[in-house]
Amino acid sequence: MTGRQHPSHQKLLTHVAAADAPQAKLDAIVVPSGRPAAYLKHAVKAAKHLDVPLLLLCSLRAVASNAALAAKRAGVQVTAIDLDMLPVDLVPGFATDELLRSTQFHRNVDTSFKRNLGLLVAVVAGWKRILFLDDDIVLPDPADLGAAAGLLCGDRAVVGLRNAGMPDNSVLCHALRDIGVEQDTFIGGGALAVGEDAFSSFFPNIYNEDWFFLLDDVRLRPAAVTGTAVQRPYDPYRDARRARGEELGDTLAEGVFGLLDNGGSLADADERYWRAFLPDRREIIRTTISQVQESTIELAQKARMVTSLKASIGRSHLITPELCVGYLAAWQADTVSWRQYVVKLGERRRSGSGIGYALAALGIVQR
């Protein structure tokens, strides 16, 4: 089976209007926060509106004490944790991390760690339905979250909110859109309701980690989209390092989801497949560079776009079919290990529940 990068993967999702969805209650909202407390306004508003606990996992410019104070002033039940206070072995190690650790593809980013920690807390706390919400997401109507939770009560493991704001795409996808090529978005971890059945999945430390989370061993978990979320604007071309850091994850995710679009599965992502996919992706990048250069885009913006796209294709030439197959094999091994770890954690939860119990059971001390 051969594949080409597709402009949209929407047919893989069930689309349900929020007004037509059943309503249910979330158990918690989990925010992997890296920005100052002012960015938590919409998460706090949603937690207040739904009367659910807020779990804030803080690093970078986010300080747990400041984040907690902002939520408490609004009357929200909040737990805020500084990541640098956590036990180093709280989240298990992954073969995917080890594979990339000494390569140019290693990413020194903690978003996946935070989301995985949120899953572990949910397991031990006895939560059934949680919402991952990034701190740069605006929720026009928090009631949409009730619809997302309601859809989790059926046969769906994950439900994303439709992004009506800045498209949350890779640099390449942004550039394609900016030259007038059709380019859609997909659901992602920025506003994602997750049911208990999906707690056995994890977020690998790679770009498009949320797309990998959506997969089971061979295909996409039952997934839906409803309601609306708004991604705040950002500049995808500000630093070419962004494009380099995205390339492996974007290549793997687009390649795998292209297979799913065509009715295939991860089993079809063999070396033969990647030997066809990788040159095709590089041709897309080269063509995009040429079209950007020939466009009427403002000169300074054009220069930044070309610089980023050249960074993408430079990194792409380091990606081999063997690396793609090896990464997916490591990811599948990690999925098995994570599932076993989650089962053991669940077995330990026999004498209590709730966020306080979960933190104590996991050895997390709040300061």
Residue pairs with C-beta under 8 A, 6 or more apart in sequence:
1 259
1 262
1 264
1 268
1 273
2 273
2 276
2 277
3 255
3 258
3 259
3 262
3 264
3 273
3 276
3 277
3 280
4 258
4 277
4 280
5 254
5 255
5 258
5 277
5 280
5 281
5 284
6 254
6 257
6 258
6 261
7 176
7 181
7 182
7 183
7 184
8 182
8 183
8 184
9 184
9 186
9 257
9 260
9 261
10 184
10 186
11 261
12 220
12 223
12 257
12 260
12 261
13 160
13 186
13 187
13 223
13 224
13 225
14 156
14 222
14 223
14 224
14 225
15 224
15 225
15 226
16 147
16 151
16 224
16 225
16 226
17 226
18 141
18 143
18 144
18 147
18 226
18 227
18 228
19 147
21 147
21 148
21 150
21 151
21 226
22 147
22 150
22 151
22 153
22 154
23 146
23 147
23 149
23 150
24 129
24 146
24 149
24 150
24 152
24 153
25 50
25 52
25 129
25 146
25 149
26 50
26 52
26 129
26 130
26 131
26 145
26 146
26 149
26 193
27 52
27 53
27 122
27 125
27 127
27 128
27 129
27 130
28 52
28 53
28 54
28 55
28 122
28 125
28 127
28 130
28 131
28 355
29 43
29 46
29 47
29 50
29 52
29 53
29 54
29 55
29 130
29 131
29 133
29 145
30 55
30 57
30 115
30 118
30 121
30 122
30 130
30 131
30 132
30 133
31 40
31 43
31 54
31 55
31 56
31 57
31 132
31 133
31 134
31 135
32 57
32 110
32 111
32 114
32 115
32 118
32 132
32 134
32 135
33 39
33 40
33 56
33 57
33 58
33 59
33 62
33 67
33 135
34 58
34 59
34 60
34 61
34 62
34 110
34 111
34 135
35 60
35 61
35 62
35 135
35 136
36 61
36 62
36 63
36 66
37 62
37 63
37 66
37 67
37 69
37 70
38 70
39 135
39 136
40 56
40 67
40 70
40 71
40 135
41 70
42 133
42 137
42 138
42 139
43 54
43 56
43 133
43 135
44 54
44 70
44 71
44 74
44 76
45 74
45 139
45 142
46 131
46 133
46 139
46 142
46 145
47 53
47 54
47 71
47 76
47 77
47 78
48 74
48 75
48 76
49 142
49 143
50 142
50 145
50 146
52 77
53 76
53 77
53 78
53 79
53 355
54 71
54 76
54 77
54 78
54 79
55 78
55 79
55 81
55 118
55 121
55 355
56 62
56 64
56 67
56 68
56 71
56 78
56 79
56 80
56 81
57 81
57 83
57 114
57 117
57 118
58 64
58 67
58 80
58 81
58 82
58 83
59 82
59 83
59 84
59 110
59 114
60 110
62 135
63 82
64 80
64 81
64 82
64 85
64 366
65 80
67 78
67 80
68 78
68 79
68 80
71 78
71 80
72 78
79 355
79 359
79 366
80 366
81 359
81 364
81 366
82 367
83 110
83 113
83 114
85 364
85 365
85 366
85 367
86 117
86 364
87 363
87 364
90 117
90 120
90 362
90 363
90 364
91 113
91 116
91 117
91 120
92 337
92 338
92 341
94 202
94 204
94 205
94 330
94 334
94 337
94 338
95 330
95 331
95 333
95 334
95 337
96 204
96 205
96 206
96 327
96 330
96 331
96 334
97 204
97 205
98 330
99 326
99 327
99 330
100 106
100 107
100 205
100 206
100 248
100 327
104 244
104 315
104 318
105 206
105 248
105 315
105 318
107 205
107 206
107 207
107 245
109 205
109 245
111 189
111 203
111 209
112 202
112 203
112 204
112 205
112 206
112 209
113 205
115 132
115 189
115 203
115 209
115 213
116 202
116 203
118 130
118 132
119 194
119 199
119 202
119 342
120 342
120 345
120 362
121 127
121 355
121 358
121 359
121 362
122 130
122 194
122 196
122 199
122 358
123 199
123 342
123 345
123 346
123 349
124 345
124 346
124 348
124 349
124 357
124 358
124 361
124 362
125 353
125 354
125 355
125 357
125 358
126 349
126 353
126 354
127 196
128 195
128 196
129 149
129 152
129 153
129 193
129 194
129 195
129 196
130 193
130 194
131 145
131 148
131 149
131 191
131 192
131 193
131 194
132 189
132 190
132 191
132 192
132 193
132 194
133 139
133 190
133 191
134 189
134 190
134 191
136 190
136 231
136 232
136 234
137 190
137 191
137 229
137 230
137 231
137 232
138 165
138 229
138 230
138 231
138 232
139 145
139 161
139 191
139 228
139 229
139 230
140 164
140 228
140 229
140 230
141 227
141 228
144 161
144 226
144 227
144 228
144 229
145 161
145 193
145 227
147 226
147 227
148 159
148 160
148 161
148 193
148 226
148 227
149 159
149 193
151 159
151 193
151 224
151 226
152 158
152 159
152 193
152 194
152 195
155 222
156 195
156 221
156 222
156 223
156 224
157 194
157 195
157 197
157 198
157 221
157 222
157 223
158 187
158 192
158 193
158 194
158 195
158 198
158 213
158 214
158 221
158 222
158 223
158 224
159 187
159 192
159 193
159 223
159 224
159 225
159 226
160 186
160 187
160 188
160 191
160 192
160 193
160 223
160 224
160 225
161 187
161 191
161 192
161 193
161 225
161 226
161 227
161 228
161 229
162 187
162 225
162 226
162 227
162 228
162 229
163 185
163 188
163 190
163 191
163 229
163 230
163 231
164 228
164 229
164 230
165 229
165 230
165 231
165 232
165 233
166 231
166 232
166 233
166 234
167 173
167 174
167 177
167 183
167 185
167 231
168 185
168 188
168 190
168 231
169 177
169 183
169 185
169 236
170 207
170 208
170 236
170 243
170 246
170 250
171 236
171 237
171 242
171 243
171 246
171 308
171 309
171 312
172 243
172 246
172 250
172 284
172 285
172 288
172 309
172 312
173 183
173 250
174 183
174 236
174 237
175 288
175 292
175 305
175 308
175 309
176 183
176 284
176 288
177 183
178 292
178 297
178 305
179 288
179 291
179 292
179 295
179 297
181 288
186 211
186 257
187 210
187 214
187 223
187 225
188 210
188 211
189 203
189 209
189 210
189 213
190 210
190 229
190 231
191 229
192 210
197 221
198 213
198 221
199 342
200 338
200 339
200 342
200 343
201 213
201 214
201 215
201 216
201 221
201 335
201 338
202 213
202 334
202 335
202 338
203 209
203 210
203 212
203 213
204 212
204 331
204 334
206 212
206 248
206 249
206 252
206 327
207 245
207 246
207 247
207 248
207 249
207 250
207 253
208 246
208 249
208 250
208 252
208 253
209 249
211 253
211 256
211 257
212 253
212 331
214 220
214 221
214 223
215 221
215 256
215 266
216 335
217 266
217 332
217 335
218 265
218 266
218 267
219 260
219 265
219 266
220 257
220 260
236 242
236 308
237 301
237 304
237 305
237 307
237 308
238 304
240 307
240 308
240 310
240 311
241 311
242 308
243 308
243 309
243 311
243 312
243 315
244 311
244 312
244 314
244 315
246 312
247 312
247 315
247 316
247 319
248 315
248 319
248 323
248 327
251 277
251 278
251 281
251 316
251 319
251 324
252 324
252 327
252 328
254 281
255 269
255 273
255 274
255 277
255 281
255 324
256 266
256 269
256 328
258 277
259 265
259 266
259 268
259 269
259 273
266 328
266 332
269 324
269 325
269 328
270 325
271 321
271 322
271 324
271 325
272 321
273 321
274 320
274 321
274 324
274 325
275 321
278 316
278 319
278 320
278 321
278 324
281 316
282 313
282 316
282 317
285 309
285 312
285 313
285 316
286 313
288 309
289 306
289 309
289 310
289 313
292 302
292 305
292 306
292 309
293 302
293 306
295 302
297 305
348 361
349 357
349 361
352 361
359 365
359 366
